[in-house]
């Protein structure tokens, strides 16, 4: 089965968040379970500059379509490329006027969205849909699997072709975060090349704006998201971001499939970024990682300190606005914090101030780099993910793998992957971390205190560590679920 995988990020070439890790893990896993996978990405410099070879395929169609004008795009074409270390072929949308820009792929130097993002990502959607129509005469997908709002117009254009009586591939759309919807002014409609009659409440109109996310939810054949609990949550008014009615309408087409962990990148037994390897049976290397982390973040080198780690975007969605309010208690109890992240300026300032207020106990690095992320995940005793909402979360999965007990809020994929250290769960041998419910400093502090209690019981702590490290959240398992879904979308299987 031929699968076109449409996304905007791919680790290690371009990463702003977990989407890049998902692409790096899921696409090869789909290949491993028997799919013939090709990726489609914009030719952002971080990706295009690393291409080992490129072969021109075609220009993106610009002529009139059966339903009206095509998207109004600057000159744009498609090349087929290879990337170092990646065995899958990659289509790159070559449109220098849209993509040849430095820095973040979505934001300008001022930190705001590029003003032409609607057209930039319409071009990606148009490339995906026209590949489904045979733009590459040597390869046509059976399924187009699209990821997050940036690719949201792909299934929309495919549906337009289908409405014009063209043979089309099946489409699957995966929601990674419903809160980011790709909203644009209604004036963009004339440039997008979609049937104008579709810009209404039953199409891709959302409170007077164009919504790339709503377009995908309306027109994709199947909708997935990245955990079973999040699939239920977004169908409710509380977390539906205004799209819960549509998601309930499409309930029979919506499912949640957990993300996985790439064992080639996130495995303490083989991780070259650590001072020494370790596994659940030999944890000496974790002790070395803790000492190295304390040194790296300027923390007092105390083996008896309970070190809390955080690797995150600094936003309220991640629940990290709660953390400054419990630091005094955490430090008073003998805890330390190593935080790596960037985002909200006020939160950045709050954590920098905390590092000044608690020298040797709180260490903060504003920014992100992969080496430091591995150092925190491996060296901390507890990894903090106190999110307001969390579609899946990868950080807690990395924590489990590295024997770093996750402390999470009971939402989304966090609820699906972490078992609370209640007395009952400790007794049954199922506990893997600390889970709280109330999004408040008191709620977070309750879990922090329980972490200190368990830390004073080293035998029980070790048992919980080993339980978590023995779990496997495998991309192959995720890929098998997706393959089964693709097979139901074959002609005659619907």
C-alpha positions as CSV (number, residue, x, y, z in Angstrom):
1,X,0.0,0.0,0.0
2,X,1.4,3.4,-1.1
3,X,1.2,6.0,1.7
4,X,2.0,9.7,1.3
5,X,2.9,11.2,4.7
6,X,2.3,15.0,4.7
7,X,3.9,17.0,7.5
8,X,6.0,20.1,8.1
9,X,8.8,18.9,10.5
10,X,11.1,15.9,10.6
11,X,13.7,15.1,13.3
12,X,16.7,15.7,13.1
13,X,16.4,18.1,10.2
14,X,13.8,20.5,11.5
15,X,12.1,20.4,14.9
16,X,10.0,22.9,16.9
17,X,8.1,20.3,18.9
18,X,6.9,16.7,19.2
19,X,5.6,16.6,15.6
20,X,9.1,16.2,14.3
21,X,9.7,13.2,16.6
22,X,6.4,11.7,15.5
23,X,7.4,12.0,11.8
24,X,10.8,10.5,12.4
25,X,9.3,7.5,14.2
26,X,6.0,6.8,12.6
27,X,6.9,7.1,8.9
28,X,9.7,4.5,9.0
29,X,7.5,2.2,11.2
30,X,4.8,2.3,8.6
31,X,7.4,1.3,6.0
32,X,8.4,-1.6,8.4
33,X,4.9,-3.0,8.5
34,X,4.6,-3.2,4.8
35,X,3.6,0.3,3.5
36,X,5.5,2.0,0.7
37,X,5.9,5.4,2.3
38,X,7.0,8.7,0.8
39,X,7.1,12.0,2.8
40,X,5.9,15.4,1.6
41,X,7.4,18.5,3.3
42,X,7.9,22.2,2.4
43,X,11.4,22.9,1.2
44,X,12.4,24.8,4.3
45,X,16.1,25.6,4.3
46,X,16.8,23.4,7.3
47,X,15.6,20.4,5.3
48,X,16.4,21.4,1.7
49,X,20.0,22.3,2.5
50,X,20.6,18.8,3.8
51,X,19.2,17.0,0.7
52,X,21.7,14.6,-0.8
53,X,20.1,14.5,-4.2
54,X,17.0,16.0,-5.8
55,X,15.2,15.2,-8.9
56,X,12.6,17.6,-10.4
57,X,9.1,16.0,-10.7
58,X,6.7,18.7,-11.9
59,X,5.4,22.2,-11.4
60,X,2.3,22.5,-9.2
61,X,-0.8,22.8,-11.4
62,X,-1.9,26.4,-11.9
63,X,-4.7,26.1,-14.5
64,X,-8.4,26.2,-13.8
65,X,-10.0,23.2,-12.1
66,X,-13.4,21.6,-12.7
67,X,-14.8,23.6,-9.7
68,X,-13.1,26.9,-10.5
69,X,-9.6,28.5,-10.2
70,X,-6.6,26.7,-8.8
71,X,-4.8,28.1,-5.8
72,X,-3.1,31.4,-6.5
73,X,0.5,30.5,-5.8
74,X,3.9,31.9,-6.7
75,X,6.0,29.6,-8.9
76,X,6.1,26.3,-7.1
77,X,7.3,22.8,-8.1
78,X,8.0,19.4,-6.6
79,X,11.3,17.6,-6.3
80,X,12.0,14.1,-5.1
81,X,14.9,14.0,-2.6
82,X,16.9,11.8,-0.2
83,X,18.0,13.0,3.2
84,X,21.0,11.6,5.2
85,X,20.1,8.7,7.4
86,X,16.6,8.5,6.1
87,X,15.7,5.5,3.8
88,X,12.3,7.0,2.8
89,X,12.0,9.2,-0.3
90,X,11.0,12.7,0.4
91,X,9.0,15.1,-1.9
92,X,9.9,18.7,-1.3
93,X,7.6,21.6,-2.3
94,X,10.0,24.0,-3.9
95,X,8.6,27.5,-3.6
96,X,11.4,29.9,-2.6
97,X,9.0,32.9,-2.2
98,X,7.1,30.9,0.4
99,X,9.7,28.8,2.2
100,X,13.2,30.2,1.7
101,X,13.2,32.1,5.0
102,X,15.5,31.8,8.0
103,X,14.6,30.6,11.5
104,X,11.3,29.2,12.7
105,X,9.2,27.7,9.9
106,X,6.0,29.4,11.0
107,X,7.1,32.6,12.6
108,X,8.9,35.7,11.4
109,X,11.8,37.4,13.2
110,X,9.2,39.4,15.2
111,X,7.9,36.2,16.7
112,X,4.5,36.6,14.9
113,X,3.0,34.3,12.2
114,X,4.2,35.0,8.7
115,X,1.4,37.1,7.1
116,X,1.2,34.7,4.1
117,X,1.0,31.4,6.1
118,X,-2.4,30.7,4.5
119,X,-0.8,30.5,1.1
120,X,2.4,28.9,2.4
121,X,0.5,25.9,3.7
122,X,-2.2,25.9,1.0
123,X,0.7,25.1,-1.3
124,X,1.6,22.1,0.8
125,X,-2.0,20.9,0.7
126,X,-2.2,21.4,-3.0
127,X,1.0,19.5,-3.6
128,X,-0.4,16.6,-1.6
129,X,-3.7,16.5,-3.3
130,X,-2.2,16.7,-6.8
131,X,0.2,13.9,-6.0
132,X,-2.9,12.0,-5.4
133,X,-4.0,12.9,-8.9
134,X,-0.8,11.6,-10.5
135,X,1.5,14.7,-10.4
136,X,4.3,12.2,-10.2
137,X,3.6,9.9,-13.1
138,X,5.7,7.1,-11.6
139,X,4.1,7.0,-8.1
140,X,0.5,7.6,-6.9
141,X,-0.5,7.1,-3.3
142,X,-3.4,4.9,-2.1
143,X,-3.7,6.8,1.1
144,X,-2.6,10.4,2.0
145,X,-1.9,10.7,5.8
146,X,-1.9,14.4,6.9
147,X,-0.6,15.8,10.1
148,X,-1.9,18.9,11.9
149,X,-3.4,22.1,10.5
150,X,-0.6,22.9,8.2
151,X,-1.6,20.0,5.9
152,X,-5.4,20.5,6.6
153,X,-6.2,21.6,3.0
154,X,-4.8,18.3,1.5
155,X,-8.0,16.3,2.2
156,X,-10.0,19.4,1.3
157,X,-8.5,19.6,-2.2
158,X,-8.8,15.8,-2.5
159,X,-12.5,16.1,-1.7
160,X,-12.9,18.8,-4.4
161,X,-11.3,16.4,-7.0
162,X,-13.7,13.7,-5.8
163,X,-16.7,16.0,-6.2
164,X,-15.5,16.6,-9.7
165,X,-15.8,12.8,-10.4
166,X,-12.0,12.2,-10.3
167,X,-10.6,9.1,-8.8
168,X,-8.9,10.0,-5.6
169,X,-6.9,8.3,-2.8
170,X,-8.2,7.9,0.7
171,X,-7.3,10.6,3.3
172,X,-6.4,10.3,7.0
173,X,-5.9,13.4,9.1
174,X,-4.2,13.3,12.5
175,X,-4.8,16.0,15.1
176,X,-1.7,16.6,17.2
177,X,-3.1,19.6,19.0
178,X,-6.6,20.9,18.3
179,X,-5.8,24.3,19.9
180,X,-3.7,25.3,16.9
181,X,-6.2,25.5,14.1
182,X,-4.7,27.5,11.2
183,X,-7.2,30.4,11.2
184,X,-7.1,33.0,8.5
185,X,-9.1,36.0,7.3
186,X,-12.1,35.3,5.0
187,X,-10.4,37.3,2.3
188,X,-8.0,34.4,1.7
189,X,-10.8,32.2,0.3
190,X,-10.4,33.7,-3.2
191,X,-6.7,32.7,-3.2
192,X,-7.1,29.1,-1.9
193,X,-8.7,27.7,-5.0
194,X,-11.5,25.9,-3.2
195,X,-15.2,25.8,-4.1
196,X,-16.6,29.1,-2.8
197,X,-19.8,27.4,-1.7
198,X,-17.7,25.4,0.9
199,X,-16.9,28.5,2.8
200,X,-19.9,28.1,5.2
201,X,-20.8,26.5,8.5
202,X,-21.0,23.1,6.9
203,X,-17.6,23.6,5.2
204,X,-14.4,25.2,6.3
205,X,-15.8,28.5,7.7
206,X,-15.2,29.0,11.4
207,X,-16.8,32.1,13.0
208,X,-16.2,34.1,9.8
209,X,-12.6,32.9,9.2
210,X,-11.0,30.1,7.2
211,X,-10.0,27.2,9.4
212,X,-7.5,24.7,8.0
213,X,-8.2,22.4,10.9
214,X,-12.0,22.5,10.4
215,X,-11.5,21.8,6.7
216,X,-9.5,18.6,7.5
217,X,-12.1,17.5,10.1
218,X,-14.9,18.0,7.6
219,X,-13.4,16.4,4.5
220,X,-10.9,13.7,5.6
221,X,-12.1,10.1,5.3
222,X,-10.8,9.3,8.7
223,X,-9.7,11.4,11.7
224,X,-7.2,10.2,14.3
225,X,-5.6,11.8,17.2
226,X,-2.7,10.8,19.4
227,X,-4.3,9.1,22.4
228,X,-7.6,7.5,23.2
229,X,-8.4,9.9,26.1
230,X,-7.7,13.0,24.0
231,X,-10.1,11.7,21.3
232,X,-12.8,11.6,23.9
233,X,-11.8,15.0,25.4
234,X,-11.9,17.0,22.2
235,X,-15.4,15.7,21.5
236,X,-16.5,17.7,24.6
237,X,-17.2,21.4,24.8
238,X,-14.5,21.9,27.4
239,X,-11.7,20.8,25.1
240,X,-13.3,20.9,21.7
241,X,-12.0,24.4,20.9
242,X,-15.3,25.2,19.2
243,X,-15.0,22.1,16.9
244,X,-16.5,19.6,19.3
245,X,-19.9,19.6,17.5
246,X,-18.2,18.6,14.2
247,X,-16.1,15.9,16.0
248,X,-19.2,14.4,17.6
249,X,-20.9,14.5,14.2
250,X,-17.9,12.5,12.9
251,X,-17.5,10.3,15.9
252,X,-17.6,7.1,13.8
253,X,-14.6,8.3,11.9
254,X,-12.6,9.5,14.9
255,X,-10.2,7.4,16.9
256,X,-7.2,7.8,19.2
257,X,-3.9,6.0,18.5
258,X,-1.0,6.5,21.0
259,X,2.3,7.8,19.8
260,X,5.4,5.8,20.3
261,X,9.0,6.3,21.2
262,X,11.9,6.0,18.8
263,X,14.1,3.4,20.4
264,X,17.1,4.4,18.3
265,X,17.0,7.9,19.8
266,X,15.5,7.5,23.2
267,X,17.1,4.5,24.8
268,X,19.4,4.9,27.9
269,X,21.2,1.6,27.0
270,X,22.5,3.1,23.7
271,X,22.2,6.9,24.2
272,X,25.6,8.3,23.2
273,X,24.6,11.7,24.7
274,X,24.8,10.3,28.3
275,X,27.9,9.9,30.5
276,X,27.3,6.2,30.6
277,X,24.7,3.8,29.4
278,X,22.2,2.1,31.7
279,X,19.1,0.0,31.8
280,X,16.5,-1.2,34.3
281,X,18.8,-3.9,35.6
282,X,22.0,-1.7,35.9
283,X,21.2,1.8,37.0
284,X,24.7,3.1,37.9
285,X,24.7,5.1,34.7
286,X,21.7,7.0,35.9
287,X,23.5,8.0,39.0
288,X,26.3,9.5,36.8
289,X,23.7,11.2,34.6
290,X,22.2,12.9,37.7
291,X,25.6,14.1,38.8
292,X,26.3,15.5,35.4
293,X,22.9,17.2,35.2
294,X,23.5,18.9,38.6
295,X,26.9,20.1,37.3
296,X,25.4,21.3,34.0
297,X,22.7,23.3,35.7
298,X,24.7,24.7,38.5
299,X,22.9,22.6,41.2
300,X,24.5,21.4,44.4
301,X,25.9,17.9,43.7
302,X,23.8,16.2,46.3
303,X,22.9,12.5,45.7
304,X,20.1,12.8,48.2
305,X,18.4,15.7,46.4
306,X,15.2,14.8,44.6
307,X,15.8,16.4,41.2
308,X,12.8,17.5,39.2
309,X,13.3,18.1,35.5
310,X,11.3,19.9,32.9
311,X,11.8,20.0,29.1
312,X,8.9,22.0,27.6
313,X,7.5,25.0,25.8
314,X,6.8,27.5,28.5
315,X,3.1,28.1,28.1
316,X,0.0,27.8,30.3
317,X,-1.1,24.8,28.2
318,X,1.9,22.9,29.6
319,X,0.8,23.9,33.2
320,X,4.2,25.3,34.0
321,X,2.7,28.6,35.2
322,X,1.9,26.5,38.4
323,X,5.5,25.6,39.0
324,X,6.9,28.9,40.3
325,X,4.2,28.8,43.0
326,X,5.4,25.5,44.4
327,X,9.2,26.0,44.2
328,X,9.6,27.3,47.7
329,X,8.0,24.2,49.1
330,X,10.0,22.0,46.7
331,X,13.3,23.5,47.7
332,X,12.5,23.6,51.4
333,X,11.9,19.8,51.2
334,X,15.4,19.3,49.7
335,X,14.4,19.2,46.0
336,X,16.0,20.7,43.0
337,X,14.8,21.8,39.6
338,X,16.5,21.6,36.2
339,X,14.4,23.3,33.6
340,X,15.0,23.6,29.8
341,X,12.4,25.5,27.8
342,X,11.3,28.7,26.1
343,X,8.1,30.4,25.3
344,X,6.0,32.9,27.2
345,X,8.3,35.8,28.1
346,X,6.7,36.3,31.6
347,X,7.2,32.6,32.4
348,X,10.8,32.7,31.2
349,X,11.4,35.7,33.5
350,X,9.8,33.9,36.4
351,X,12.0,30.9,36.1
352,X,15.2,33.0,35.6
353,X,14.2,34.9,38.8
354,X,13.7,31.6,40.6
355,X,17.2,30.5,39.7
356,X,18.6,33.7,41.2
357,X,16.4,33.3,44.3
358,X,17.4,29.7,44.8
359,X,21.1,29.4,43.8
360,X,22.3,25.8,43.6
361,X,18.7,24.5,43.9
362,X,17.1,25.8,40.7
363,X,18.9,25.8,37.4
364,X,17.3,27.2,34.2
365,X,18.3,27.2,30.5
366,X,16.1,29.3,28.2
367,X,16.0,27.7,24.8
368,X,16.1,24.2,23.5
369,X,18.8,21.8,22.3
370,X,18.7,18.0,22.0
371,X,21.8,17.3,24.0
372,X,20.5,19.2,27.1
373,X,17.1,17.6,26.7
374,X,18.6,14.1,26.9
375,X,20.6,15.3,30.0
376,X,17.5,16.4,31.8
377,X,15.4,13.3,30.9
378,X,18.2,11.0,32.0
379,X,19.6,12.9,35.0
380,X,16.4,14.0,36.8
381,X,14.6,11.8,39.2
382,X,11.1,13.1,38.2
383,X,10.0,14.7,34.9
384,X,7.3,17.3,35.2
385,X,4.4,17.4,32.7
386,X,1.6,19.1,34.6
387,X,-0.3,20.1,31.4
388,X,-3.7,21.8,31.2
389,X,-4.3,19.5,28.2
390,X,-2.0,17.1,26.5
391,X,-3.0,15.3,23.3
392,X,-0.4,12.6,23.9
393,X,2.8,13.9,25.3
394,X,6.2,12.3,24.5
395,X,8.2,13.7,27.4
396,X,6.5,11.4,29.9
397,X,7.2,8.4,27.6
398,X,10.9,9.4,27.5
399,X,10.9,9.7,31.3
400,X,9.5,6.2,31.7
401,X,12.1,4.8,29.4
402,X,14.9,6.5,31.3
403,X,13.7,5.7,34.8
404,X,12.7,9.2,35.5
405,X,9.3,9.1,37.1
406,X,6.7,11.2,35.3
407,X,4.6,13.7,37.4
408,X,1.6,14.5,35.2
409,X,-1.9,15.8,35.3
410,X,-4.7,13.3,34.5
411,X,-5.5,14.5,30.9
412,X,-5.1,13.2,27.4
413,X,-2.2,10.8,26.7
414,X,-0.8,11.5,30.1
415,X,-3.8,9.7,31.6
416,X,-3.3,6.8,29.1
417,X,0.4,6.3,29.9
418,X,1.1,7.0,33.5
419,X,-0.2,5.0,36.5
420,X,-0.4,6.8,39.8
421,X,1.6,5.7,42.8
422,X,-1.3,5.1,45.0
423,X,-0.9,2.5,47.7
424,X,-3.1,0.1,45.8
425,X,-1.1,0.5,42.6
426,X,2.2,0.2,44.4
427,X,0.9,-3.0,46.0
428,X,-0.2,-4.4,42.6
429,X,3.1,-3.4,40.9
430,X,1.4,-1.2,38.3
431,X,2.5,2.2,39.5
432,X,4.8,4.2,37.2
433,X,4.5,7.9,38.3
434,X,2.5,10.6,40.0
435,X,-0.8,11.8,38.7
436,X,-2.9,14.7,39.9
437,X,-6.3,16.1,38.8
438,X,-6.8,19.7,39.9
439,X,-5.1,22.4,37.7
440,X,-3.8,24.5,40.6
441,X,-0.7,25.0,42.7
442,X,-2.3,22.8,45.4
443,X,-3.0,20.0,42.9
444,X,0.6,20.1,41.6
445,X,2.0,20.3,45.2
446,X,0.0,17.2,46.3
447,X,1.8,15.2,43.6
448,X,5.2,16.8,44.4
449,X,4.8,15.8,48.1
450,X,4.0,12.2,47.2
451,X,7.1,12.1,45.1
452,X,9.2,13.1,48.1
453,X,7.5,10.4,50.2
454,X,8.3,7.7,47.7
455,X,11.8,8.9,47.3
456,X,12.4,8.2,51.0
457,X,11.5,4.6,50.3
458,X,14.3,3.6,47.9
459,X,13.2,0.0,47.4
460,X,9.7,1.1,46.3
461,X,11.2,3.9,44.2
462,X,13.4,1.4,42.4
463,X,10.5,-1.0,41.7
464,X,8.5,1.9,40.1
465,X,11.5,2.9,38.1
466,X,12.0,-0.6,36.8
467,X,8.3,-1.0,36.0
468,X,8.3,2.1,33.9
469,X,11.6,1.3,32.1
470,X,10.2,-2.1,31.2
471,X,7.3,-0.6,29.3
472,X,7.5,-0.2,25.6
473,X,5.5,2.4,23.7
474,X,6.5,1.1,20.3
475,X,6.1,3.0,17.0
476,X,5.5,-0.4,15.3
477,X,2.4,-1.0,17.4
478,X,1.1,2.5,16.4
479,X,1.9,1.7,12.7
480,X,0.0,-1.5,12.8
481,X,-3.1,0.3,14.0
482,X,-2.7,2.8,11.2
483,X,-2.2,0.0,8.6
484,X,-5.4,-1.7,9.8
485,X,-7.2,1.6,9.3
486,X,-5.7,2.2,5.9
487,X,-6.9,-1.2,4.8
488,X,-10.5,-0.4,5.7
489,X,-10.2,2.6,3.3
490,X,-9.3,0.5,0.3
491,X,-11.9,0.7,-2.6
492,X,-14.7,-1.7,-1.7
493,X,-13.7,-1.9,2.0
494,X,-15.6,1.3,3.1
